[in-house]
Amino acid sequence: MAVLSGGEKSRLALARLLLEHANALILDEPTNHLDMDARDALCAALADYEGTLVFVSHDRAFINALCTRVLEVTPGPHGARVRSFPGDFDAYARALEREAETLEPAIPPAARVRRGSPDADERRARERALRQLRARNQELEAAIERAEARRAEIDRECAQPETARDGARMRELTRERRELETSLAETWAAWEQASAELDAAAAEPECASGA
């Protein structure tokens, strides 16, 4: 175990879980530090799993491949509110859109925020900040995917006999992989910070408007 990388340790832990035949699995970001091939293999293994699966993930494709119900947890002053939505993440997003369309006309005109008012300006600033945080989060996720894909390519090339016989090429690939690992660790840390900032910003209460 001491010589394994973080991704290899994660894969080993997941393999042990699946082999224990437990009737429920709780996973926190199971695709972290996995390359695309390993992510696909994990997804296939979990799709065949017959027990109850509860997981938290930022990977939308992974969620859509496995999810049959989304639990929305919203923090509040009197405790968290939990709502349940059937289907995958795309179905959840559509449900929120329908909900927003239904609620918007029901707001009395007198209660709506007047354009140009301090409350409206604050709300627009908050929405702009949220868009920027989401864009930053998506950029980091894309960078992680590119780096993990390149790492997988390097591993496949290193496994080729002709590459193993080429000392110069092996040294070049080893150096590049080491640099990728360092870059990935930094990008993951940046993504975690950006995700925390996004969660905190999204949890801020909306501006209350006067009648």
N, C-alpha and C positions, 0 to 999 in steps of 0.2 A: 504493500500500500504506500510506503514512503516514497517510492519512485514514480508514482502515478501523478498525472497532471490533474487539475481541478475537474476538467471534463471527463477524464477517465474514471475518477472517483465517483462522479455523479452517475455515470453509466453503470458502474459496478453496484452502487446502492440501489438503483432502479431495477437492475437485474435480480438482486436479492429479494426485493419487495415482490416482484412478479412471481418468483419461484416459491415464495412462502404461501401462496394461494390464500391470502387474507380476503375477507369478504368486503373490505372497504379500504380505499387508499386515499390519503390526503396529501396533496402535492403542492409545493410552493415554488412557482416558476421552474417547472421541470425541464424546460428547454434551454435554460441558461447554460452557457459554456458548451453547448452541443453544436457540432457542425450540421450542415443540411442533411447529410446521409443519416447521421445518428438521430436527428430530429424525426426524420421520416420513419426510421425503424422503431423509435419510441412510440410514435403515433400509431403505427400498425399494431404494436404489442398491446397498447392500451385499448385499441378498438376491439381487440379480441378478449379483453378482460371482462369477466362476467359479473364482477361485484360492483359495488357503488364507488364511483370516482368523484372526488371533490378536489378541484384544483384552482389555483390563482395563476393567471398568466397574462402577459402583455402581448403574446403572440396571437394575433387575430386569426391567422390561418389554422393554427393549432386548436384554438377554441372552436372554430367552426367545424373542424373535422371530428371533434369528440363531444361537444357540448349538446345536451338535450334540455338544459334549463339554466337560466342565468339568475343569480342572486345579486340584487343591487343593495349594497349597504351604504347608507347615507348617515354620516355623523350629525348629531344635533345636541342642543343644550340639555335635553332630557333623556339622552341615550340614543343609540343608533336605531335607524328605521331600516327594516329589511323588507324588500319586495321581491316576489318571484315571478319570472317571465319564462314561459315555455319556449323551447327552440334554441337556436344558436345565437351568436353575437349579432349577426346581421338581422335576425328576427327581433332581437332586443332593441337594436337601433331603430328599426322601423316602428316598433311599438312606441318608443319615445317621441318619434316624429308625429305619429297620429295623436298622441296625447297632447303634444304642444299645439297642434292644429285645433284640437277640440277645446282646449282651455283658453286660447287667445281671444276668441270672440266673446267669451263669457265675462271678461273683465269689464266692469262698468266704465264708460268714457271718463267719468269724473275721477276714477281711481288710476287711470293710466298716467304714466310719467310724461310730463309735458316736454316736448322737444326743446332743447336749449336750457332746460332747468339744471341746477346742480346735480340732482339725482340722475338725470338722463346722461349728463356728461360723465359722472362716476361710473354708471353702468356701461357706457361705451368704452371707457378706459379699461374697465375690468374685462370686457369681452375681447378687446384688442390684446390685452396681456395674456389671456387664456389662449388665443390663437397663436401668439408667438411661442408660448410654452409648448403647445401641441406640436407646432412645426419643429421646434428644437428637439422634442422627444422623438419625432419621426425621423429626423435627420440622423440622430444617434443610433436608432434602431437599424436604419439602412446601412450605416457605417459598420455596425456590428455584423450584420448579415454578409456584407462584402468581405470583411476580414475573416470571418469564419469559413466562407466559401473558398477564399484563397488558401487558408490553412489546410483545408481538406484537399485541395489540389496539390499542395506541397507534400502532404502525407502520402497521397497516391503516387506521386513521382518518386519519392524516396523509397517506396516499396518495390519499385521496378529493379530487376537485377542489373540492368545496364547503368542505372543511376548509382546503385551501390558500388559499382566498380569504378566510378568516376569520382575520385577524391575531391577534385576542385569543385565539381558541381554539388556534391554532398555538403561541402563546407558552405557554399553559397546558399543552398537551401536551408541549412541549419541556422545560419545567421539570420536569414529572412524570417524563418519561423519564430526565432527567439524575439526578434523585433516586433513581429505580429502579436506575440503573447503579451509583451509589454504594452503595446498600443491597445490591445483588447481590454486589458485590465483597467487602463485609464479610461477607455470609452465606456466600459461597464459602470465604473464609478461615476462618470459624468451622467450616464443615463439614470442611475439610481437617484442622484441628486435632482436631476430634471424631473423625474417622475414624482419625487416627494414634493417638489415645488408646485407641480401641476395638480397633484392631489390636494395640497393645502389651498391653492388658489380656487380650485373647483368647489371646495367645501365652504368657502366664505359665503355668508348669507347674501342674498340679493338685496339691492337697495329697496327700502320700503318707501312707497310713494304715498303722499297725502291725498285725501279726498278733495 
